């Protein structure tokens, strides 16, 4: 699969799709964790549903804006890195499904993913963003911070 559009350059639409796929992959991982850890299933199911919602928001935002390039900075979201990050998440699903992963390990992995999103400031809003773009990106940023905090809180309550 080529990472470029007809002109050979990565398109904003490809970046939006890759961002949405990454959110969906995290949702799949959290759903897998819910199956592995029945004592925390509702926690994981809630996070999973929100991650799927994030993917939908990205797709809806791209569809509602005239040109995704107005809110996607391809320098900040290099397509090969986005796709590699999604593969890492998918690899963790295999670990969850094929090993004796502990809840602490799952929480630490999830915390690492959410912390990376927050630290990258991936959903930073710029003054030039439309009101719709600003609303969606702000929601995604706040939601990622909330996920990180709730995962950290549950992790800290686990016996070691």
FENJO-V676344 format. One record per pair of residues at least 24 apart in sequence whose ideal C-beta (glycine too) atoms are under 6 Angstrom apart, sorted by the first residue. I is the first residue (numbers start at 1). GAP is how many residues later the second one is. Records with the same first field share a line. If there is no record, write none. Layout:
I=GAP ; GAP
//
This chain:
3=76
10=64 ; 69
12=56 ; 57 ; 60
13=55
14=65
15=57 ; 59 ; 62
16=42 ; 46 ; 52 ; 56
18=61 ; 64 ; 65
19=39
20=35 ; 38 ; 39
21=65
22=63 ; 64
23=28 ; 31 ; 32
24=31
25=61 ; 64 ; 65
26=25 ; 63
27=24 ; 25
29=60 ; 63 ; 64
32=61 ; 64
33=63 ; 73
36=60
37=66
47=100
54=86
57=79
61=75
71=58 ; 62
104=54
107=44 ; 47 ; 48
110=41
111=40 ; 41
114=30 ; 33 ; 34
115=33
117=27
118=26 ; 27 ; 30
//
